[in-house]
Amino acid sequence: MTHRLLIYGVTGYVGKMVAKAAHERGFVPVLAGRNGGAVLEVAAELGFDARSLQLDDIESLTDALKDMDAVLLTAGPFAETSPQMVEACLRSRTHYLDITGEIDVFEDCAKLDPDAKQAGIMLLPGCGFDVVASDCLAAHVAQQMPNASKLTVGIKGFNRPSRGTRKMLIDTAWEGMAVRQDGDIVSLRRPKRTKLDFGDGPEPAVGLGWGDVSTAFHSTGVPNIEVYFSGSRPVQRMAARRRRYGWLLRRDFMHNYLLKRADRGPEGPTERQREKARLSLWAKAETPQGRSAEAVLETPDAYTLTVDTSLEITRRVLNGEVKPGFQTPSKLFGADFITEFQGVARKDIAGKTVEMNV
């Protein structure tokens, strides 16, 4: 592809997967990151140009983006990496994409909507599994219930998070369960528990402050939103720690200890583990009168889907499918966007099915 693309963060678990897939799919990006030697090693293997860029050097970062049409940020924690990259994109008039699932990043980008429109660029965070799959599913059920006042999202089977995702889960447990109440984001000191039916009967689920608390509101306008996880061992452990040791988890030293411990685990699931994994998502939109619409979605593992969705969105953006300002995946591409990917199937609880793309 002749358009200029910069992928930042290619030495991490997902970043390396994205860079390799970009090569296989005909992209010719410039690869960048904080560790110049490690970036050069990845770039040399794939035949791409490489740049060493420090995010705290806004001037150099802006200069590097001036000849780029878009940047895809894959380096987290995104609360630390996104603000600098977004600022450089606004200065250089470069479209901004990332694969975050962090609520604060979505909200910060939403606040910059006027600035992005003035610069003529698009801010589209959440181009990976977080939050393309759940955002599209939430938009789908909300469209069936235009007067919905409550939206509930469930995710099942997320059992092998990468190091970056483990750190995000620790941050989430540390901050409490974020929910949307009457349009505002609030943090609950203790996570809620409920039961969800992904198709095999009700099963326990625990609340988590996932990105949809932000994006589903911007996509649908529904004022009350909660996200739950079922059958996810890491999330269940985080919730249990929060219930028993919430006072301790709120201490900085314990938070930092858990983050360091997360770095000692596996970088992420193996290729074989990814091939075997399947995730299920569920969403329900409810009206004040008690009417509701429900649907379930099956997808490949989170990391395979992240590579597919982020690069497809990048391809579309480079080909001109953009809308200046802050966007969400479903607002830009529609609720059916997720059903276009291999191994994805959506089913309405009422019985109407969208065939799996195989």
Beta strands, then each sheet from edge to edge (+ up, - down):
strand 1: 5-8
strand 2: 30-33
strand 3: 49-52
strand 4: 70-73
strand 5: 95-98
strand 6: 122-124
strand 7: 150-156
strand 8: 177-181
strand 9: 184-188
strand 10: 193-197
strand 11: 202-207
strand 12: 224-230
strand 13: 278-286
strand 14: 292-300
strand 15: 325-326
strand 16: 345-348
strand 17: 353-354
sheet 1: 3+ 2+ 1+ 4+ 5+ 6+ 15+
sheet 2: 10+ 11- 12+ 7+ 13- 14+ 16- 17+
sheet 3: 8+ 9-
end
